[in-house]
Amino acid sequence: MRVFFACLMGLVFCIGAAFAQKPLPSGIDADKIINTFGFNEACQHGLKGNLVELKKAIATDPTLVTSVDPKSQARVSECAVVGHQLEIITYLVEEMKFDVNSVNAVGLSLIHYAAISNADKIMAYLISKGANVNIRDRSGQAALHLAAGLGNSEVVKILIQAKADISPKDNRGRTPADNIKIILEAAGNEDKSIKARIQASYDQMLGIFYSKSFDQACTEMQKILFLISESPKT
Protein backbone atom coordinates (compact mmCIF):
# COMPACT_ATOMS: atom_id res chain seq x y z
CA MET A 1 0.00 0.00 0.00
CA ARG A 2 1.37 3.40 -0.98
CA VAL A 3 -0.63 5.49 1.46
CA PHE A 4 1.64 7.16 3.98
CA PHE A 5 -0.18 6.87 7.28
CA ALA A 6 -1.68 3.51 6.28
CA CYS A 7 1.83 2.13 5.89
CA LEU A 8 2.85 3.49 9.25
CA MET A 9 -0.26 2.10 10.87
CA GLY A 10 0.40 -1.24 9.22
CA LEU A 11 3.80 -1.09 10.84
CA VAL A 12 2.23 -0.44 14.23
CA PHE A 13 -0.28 -3.25 13.92
CA CYS A 14 2.60 -5.55 12.97
CA ILE A 15 4.09 -4.92 16.40
CA GLY A 16 0.99 -6.37 18.00
CA ALA A 17 1.35 -9.42 15.77
CA ALA A 18 5.05 -9.77 16.66
CA PHE A 19 6.32 -8.29 13.41
CA ALA A 20 8.93 -5.89 14.77
CA GLN A 21 10.38 -2.84 13.13
CA LYS A 22 12.58 0.08 14.03
CA PRO A 23 12.88 3.86 14.12
CA LEU A 24 13.14 6.40 11.34
CA PRO A 25 15.81 8.89 12.43
CA SER A 26 17.39 11.65 10.42
CA GLY A 27 19.68 10.67 7.59
CA ILE A 28 16.69 9.21 5.78
CA ASP A 29 16.58 9.15 1.99
CA ALA A 30 13.97 11.82 1.34
CA ASP A 31 13.84 11.19 -2.41
CA LYS A 32 13.21 7.50 -1.83
CA ILE A 33 10.33 8.27 0.51
CA ILE A 34 8.86 10.75 -1.96
CA ASN A 35 9.08 8.26 -4.80
CA THR A 36 7.50 5.56 -2.65
CA PHE A 37 4.54 7.55 -1.35
CA GLY A 38 4.10 10.15 -4.09
CA PHE A 39 3.95 13.20 -1.84
CA ASN A 40 2.61 16.45 -3.24
CA GLU A 41 4.92 19.45 -3.47
CA ALA A 42 4.01 20.89 -0.07
CA CYS A 43 4.66 17.58 1.69
CA GLN A 44 7.98 17.31 -0.12
CA HIS A 45 8.96 20.73 1.21
CA GLY A 46 7.98 19.62 4.71
CA LEU A 47 9.98 16.40 4.50
CA LYS A 48 13.08 18.09 3.10
CA GLY A 49 12.91 21.20 5.26
CA ASN A 50 12.44 23.68 2.41
CA LEU A 51 10.92 26.40 4.59
CA VAL A 52 11.10 29.23 2.04
CA GLU A 53 9.33 27.19 -0.63
CA LEU A 54 6.76 25.90 1.85
CA LYS A 55 5.93 29.45 2.95
CA LYS A 56 5.40 30.42 -0.69
CA ALA A 57 3.09 27.45 -1.23
CA ILE A 58 1.07 28.21 1.92
CA ALA A 59 0.82 31.89 1.00
CA THR A 60 -0.84 30.77 -2.23
CA ASP A 61 -3.00 28.13 -0.55
CA PRO A 62 -3.34 28.46 3.25
CA THR A 63 -5.32 25.21 3.44
CA LEU A 64 -2.02 23.35 2.95
CA VAL A 65 -1.33 23.84 6.66
CA THR A 66 -3.97 21.28 7.63
CA SER A 67 -5.12 19.62 4.41
CA VAL A 68 -4.39 16.01 3.48
CA ASP A 69 -2.52 15.15 0.31
CA PRO A 70 -5.10 13.13 -1.70
CA LYS A 71 -2.54 10.67 -3.05
CA SER A 72 -0.36 9.89 -0.04
CA GLN A 73 -2.96 10.83 2.61
CA ALA A 74 -0.17 12.69 4.45
CA ARG A 75 -0.17 16.16 5.98
CA VAL A 76 2.75 18.58 5.68
CA SER A 77 3.26 18.50 9.45
CA GLU A 78 3.57 14.71 9.52
CA CYS A 79 6.14 14.77 6.72
CA ALA A 80 8.14 17.39 8.59
CA VAL A 81 8.22 15.23 11.71
CA VAL A 82 9.36 12.16 9.76
CA GLY A 83 12.06 14.31 8.17
CA HIS A 84 13.12 15.67 11.59
CA GLN A 85 12.47 19.21 10.35
CA LEU A 86 12.10 21.15 13.60
CA GLU A 87 12.21 24.51 11.82
CA ILE A 88 9.20 23.53 9.70
CA ILE A 89 7.26 22.30 12.73
CA THR A 90 8.08 25.51 14.61
CA TYR A 91 6.80 27.58 11.70
CA LEU A 92 3.57 25.57 11.40
CA VAL A 93 2.86 25.70 15.13
CA GLU A 94 3.94 29.23 15.99
CA GLU A 95 3.18 31.18 12.83
CA MET A 96 0.39 29.16 11.23
CA LYS A 97 -1.18 28.07 14.56
CA PHE A 98 -1.24 24.38 13.74
CA ASP A 99 -2.87 22.42 16.57
CA VAL A 100 -0.24 20.11 18.07
CA ASN A 101 -2.99 17.75 19.24
CA SER A 102 -4.82 17.43 15.93
CA VAL A 103 -5.08 13.89 14.58
CA ASN A 104 -5.40 12.33 11.15
CA ALA A 105 -7.96 9.83 9.89
CA VAL A 106 -6.50 6.97 11.94
CA GLY A 107 -6.04 9.02 15.08
CA LEU A 108 -2.31 9.66 14.80
CA SER A 109 -1.06 12.96 16.20
CA LEU A 110 2.33 14.57 15.70
CA ILE A 111 3.39 13.04 19.02
CA HIS A 112 2.77 9.61 17.48
CA TYR A 113 4.83 10.49 14.42
CA ALA A 114 7.67 11.78 16.57
CA ALA A 115 7.57 8.49 18.49
CA ILE A 116 7.66 6.44 15.29
CA SER A 117 10.42 8.59 13.78
CA ASN A 118 12.55 8.82 16.93
CA ALA A 119 12.42 12.59 16.45
CA ASP A 120 13.58 13.51 19.93
CA LYS A 121 14.00 17.26 19.41
CA ILE A 122 10.58 17.55 17.80
CA MET A 123 9.05 15.42 20.56
CA ALA A 124 10.47 17.77 23.21
CA TYR A 125 9.27 20.81 21.28
CA LEU A 126 5.73 19.46 20.83
CA ILE A 127 5.49 18.68 24.53
CA SER A 128 6.65 22.22 25.35
CA LYS A 129 3.78 23.49 23.19
CA GLY A 130 1.16 21.48 25.02
CA ALA A 131 1.05 18.21 23.11
CA ASN A 132 -0.82 15.49 24.99
CA VAL A 133 1.73 12.75 25.72
CA ASN A 134 -1.06 10.25 26.43
CA ILE A 135 -3.19 10.86 23.35
CA ARG A 136 -4.39 7.59 21.75
CA ASP A 137 -4.83 6.58 18.14
CA ARG A 138 -7.80 4.54 16.90
CA SER A 139 -6.11 1.30 18.01
CA GLY A 140 -5.73 2.72 21.50
CA GLN A 141 -1.98 3.13 21.23
CA ALA A 142 -0.19 6.01 22.90
CA ALA A 143 3.13 7.41 21.69
CA LEU A 144 4.91 5.27 24.28
CA HIS A 145 3.50 2.10 22.68
CA LEU A 146 5.01 3.08 19.35
CA ALA A 147 8.36 4.32 20.61
CA ALA A 148 8.84 1.30 22.85
CA GLY A 149 7.86 -1.23 20.22
CA LEU A 150 10.28 0.30 17.73
CA GLY A 151 13.23 0.53 20.11
CA ASN A 152 13.27 4.33 20.11
CA SER A 153 14.83 4.86 23.51
CA GLU A 154 15.54 8.59 23.14
CA VAL A 155 11.91 9.55 22.71
CA VAL A 156 10.89 7.07 25.39
CA LYS A 157 13.11 8.96 27.85
CA ILE A 158 11.46 12.24 26.86
CA LEU A 159 7.97 10.80 27.25
CA ILE A 160 8.78 9.37 30.67
CA GLN A 161 10.30 12.70 31.78
CA ALA A 162 7.09 14.39 30.62
CA LYS A 163 5.10 12.14 32.97
CA ALA A 164 3.51 10.02 30.26
CA ASP A 165 1.54 7.04 31.50
CA ILE A 166 4.09 4.19 31.43
CA SER A 167 1.51 1.41 31.29
CA PRO A 168 -1.35 2.51 29.03
CA LYS A 169 -3.37 -0.33 27.52
CA ASP A 170 -4.32 -0.35 23.85
CA ASN A 171 -7.50 -1.84 22.44
CA ARG A 172 -5.99 -5.31 22.79
CA GLY A 173 -5.16 -4.70 26.42
CA ARG A 174 -1.41 -4.46 25.75
CA THR A 175 0.99 -2.05 27.40
CA PRO A 176 4.22 -0.73 25.82
CA ALA A 177 6.17 -3.28 27.87
CA ASP A 178 3.88 -6.03 26.56
CA ASN A 179 4.68 -5.03 22.97
CA ILE A 180 8.40 -5.25 23.66
CA LYS A 181 8.12 -8.63 25.35
CA ILE A 182 6.14 -10.03 22.42
CA ILE A 183 8.80 -8.87 19.97
CA LEU A 184 11.75 -10.08 22.03
CA GLU A 185 10.09 -13.44 22.59
CA ALA A 186 9.56 -13.83 18.86
CA ALA A 187 13.13 -12.74 18.13
CA GLY A 188 14.48 -15.37 20.54
CA ASN A 189 12.23 -18.16 19.30
CA GLU A 190 14.03 -21.39 18.43
CA ASP A 191 12.14 -21.39 15.15
CA LYS A 192 14.43 -19.16 13.08
CA SER A 193 11.69 -18.61 10.52
CA ILE A 194 9.84 -16.43 13.04
CA LYS A 195 12.76 -14.05 13.41
CA ALA A 196 13.16 -14.12 9.63
CA ARG A 197 9.54 -13.01 9.24
CA ILE A 198 10.13 -10.15 11.66
CA GLN A 199 13.26 -9.07 9.83
CA ALA A 200 11.57 -9.34 6.43
CA SER A 201 8.73 -7.17 7.67
CA TYR A 202 11.24 -4.60 8.88
CA ASP A 203 13.16 -4.60 5.61
CA GLN A 204 9.99 -4.20 3.57
CA MET A 205 8.48 -1.39 5.60
CA LEU A 206 11.00 0.69 7.50
CA GLY A 207 13.82 -0.04 5.12
CA ILE A 208 12.12 2.61 3.01
CA PHE A 209 13.07 5.19 5.59
CA TYR A 210 16.30 4.20 7.25
CA SER A 211 18.21 1.10 8.17
CA LYS A 212 19.18 -0.16 11.59
CA SER A 213 19.68 -3.79 12.43
CA PHE A 214 16.92 -5.67 14.16
CA ASP A 215 19.41 -6.85 16.79
CA GLN A 216 20.27 -3.23 17.60
CA ALA A 217 16.59 -2.45 17.98
CA CYS A 218 16.16 -5.39 20.34
CA THR A 219 19.04 -4.07 22.46
CA GLU A 220 17.28 -0.70 22.66
CA MET A 221 14.04 -2.44 23.64
CA GLN A 222 15.81 -4.11 26.54
CA LYS A 223 16.95 -0.66 27.72
CA ILE A 224 13.40 0.64 27.40
CA LEU A 225 12.04 -2.22 29.50
CA PHE A 226 14.48 -1.19 32.23
CA LEU A 227 13.48 2.48 31.92
CA ILE A 228 9.82 1.57 32.24
CA SER A 229 10.44 -0.73 35.20
CA GLU A 230 12.40 1.97 37.02
CA SER A 231 9.80 4.71 36.41
CA PRO A 232 7.11 5.50 38.96
CA LYS A 233 3.65 4.56 37.81
CA THR A 234 1.40 7.51 37.01
N, C-alpha and C positions, 0 to 999 in steps of 0.2 A: 504494500500500500504506500502511495506516495504522499499521503496527507501528513503534514508535519506533526500536529499534536496527536493524531491517531497512532503514528509510529511510536511516539514517546509513551503514549498510554499502553500500547501493546508491550513495550519494554517493561513498564511497571507491572502489568498483569503477569508477565512472564516470571517476575520475581516470586509472586504468590504460587506459581506452578513450579518453582525451583529451576527456572531458567535465568541464571544470573548474568548481569551485565555490569558495566562500570561507568565512571564519570566522563564528562565532556569538557575538560579544562581548556584554557586558552592554548594557542598553537594549533587549533583546528584548521582544517582545509576548507576555508569559506567557499571557494569555487566549487568544490566537490559537493558541499551541502546544497548550494544553490542549484546545481545541475540535478541533484537527486530529487529535491522537493519542488523545484520550479517557482521559487519565490518571485513576487513582483518587485518592482524597482525599489519601492520604499522599504520593504523587508530586507532587500539586499543591502541598502544603506545602513539599516539598523545592525545587521549582522557584521558588516565590515567596519562600522564606526565612522561612516562618512557623514559627519554632522552637518557640514555646510550644505551638501546635496539634499540631505533629509529635510533640513529647514526650508529649502526652496520648494521641495515637493509638498510639504505641509502647508506652506504659505499659499500654494495653488489649490490644495485640497485639504482643509483642516480635518476632514473626517478620517484621514489616514492615521491620526493619533490613536483611534480606538477601533477602526474598522478591521475586518478580517479579509485577508487575501483569498479570493474565491477559489483559487487553484490549490494552494498549499494549506489553506485554513489556518494560517499563522497570522499573528499580529506583530507589528513592528517591535513593540516592547519585548515580546517573547524572543524574537530573533536577536535583539540586542543583549538580552541576558545570556543566551546560548553562546553568543560571540564574546562575552565578557566585556561589553562596551559600557562601562560605567558612565562615561561622559554622555552617551546617548540617553541612558536611563535617567540621569540627573536632569537633562533637558526636558524629557517627556514629563517627569514628575513635577519639577519646579517651575518650568515655564509654561508647559501645556496642561498642567494640572491633571495628569493621568492618575487615576485612582490605583494606589498600590495594592488594594485588596480586590480589584475587579478580577473576575474569572472568565475563562473561555467556555465553550460549549460542553466540555467534559469536566468543568469545575476546577481546572488548574489555574492557579494564580502565579504571579511572578516569583513568589516565595518557592513554589513548587519547582519552577524552572531553574531557579538558582540552586536548589537542592540537587536536581538532576545534573546540572552542568558543573557542579562544584565551584560555582562562582562566589567565592567567599567575600570579596570586597562588595559585590552587589548585594549579597545577602545582608551584610552588616548595614549597608546604606538603606535598604528597604525597611529593615527593622527600625532604624533611626527615624524613618518617615512614617512609622505607625503600622507597618505591615503586621498582620495577624500571624504569629508563628504557629498557631494551632489550626489554621484554616484547613478544611478537608475538601478533597475532590469528590467526584461522584461515587468513587469506590470506597470512600471513607478514609483515604490515606492522607495523612499530614505530611508536611515537608520532611519530618524526621524519618518517616517510613522510607521515603525515596532515597534520601541521603544515606541512610544506614544500609539499605539493601544494595546500594551501588558502591559501597566502600568509600564514600566521600567524607573522610574524617574531619577535614577542615570546616566544612559547613555544619557538620554535626556539633563540633565544639561551639560554634557561634550560636546555634539553636539552643543548646543546653545553657550557655551563658545568658541567653535571653529569656530563660525560664520557660522554655517550651515543655509541654507535657512529654515526659520520657517514655510513657507507656500507653499511648493512645491506641485504641483498637479500631481496625478498619471494618468494612462490612462483613469480612470473613471472621472477625474476632481476633485478628492477628496484630501483635504489636511490632514495632521496629525490630526489637530483639528476636522475635519469632521469625521474621523474614530472614534475618542473618543466619539463624540456626538452621533453617530449612536449606538455605544455599550451601552452607558449610557442610551439612550432612550429605547433601547430594554430591558435593565436590570430593568428599572423602569416601564415597561409596565404593565398595570393592568392584562393582560393575563399572568398568572404565567407560562403557558406552554412555553412562549417565553424565559423567563429567564432559565427555565429548559433545553431548547434546547442548550442555550449558555453554561450552566454549563456542560451538557453532552458532548458537543464538547470539552470543556477544559479537562474534565476528560479522554476522549479517546485519545486526542493528547498529550497535554503537561504533563499529569499525568505520561507519560513515563519518563519524565525527572526530574520533581520536582514538589512539591505540594505547592500551595499557594491559599488561598481562593479567589473566584471570587470577593467577597465583598472587600477584601483587594486591589485587582487589581483596582477595580473601584475607591477606595479612592485615589490610586496613579494617576489614570487618571485625577481626579479632580485637583490634584496638578499640573499635567503636563499642563492642560488647562490654569491654572494661569501663569505658567512659560512662556508659549507661548504668552499669552496675554500681559505680561509685557516685552517681548523682543522686541527690535527694529527690524523692518522689514529690511531684507537685499535686 
